[in-house]
Amino acid sequence: MLACEQGIKPPSPEEEMPEVEIDIDDLLDAANEEERALKLQVMLFYNFKSEGPEVMHLD
């Protein structure tokens, strides 16, 4: 049975997409793809963990 058939309202696009701020320059300064991926994962983790969006600099 689908959620809409059960009377459950799907989340609005605003609820699905939280605001996330990422310092792109910090990602571009990464030495390689692995370091860039790790920095991005850490930034996303702390953005979603915090109560509000914040920019992290990983120097």
Secondary structure, DSSP 8 states (H G I E B T S, - for coil): --TTTTT-----HHHHS------HHHHHT-SSHHHHHHHHHHHHHHHHHSSS-------
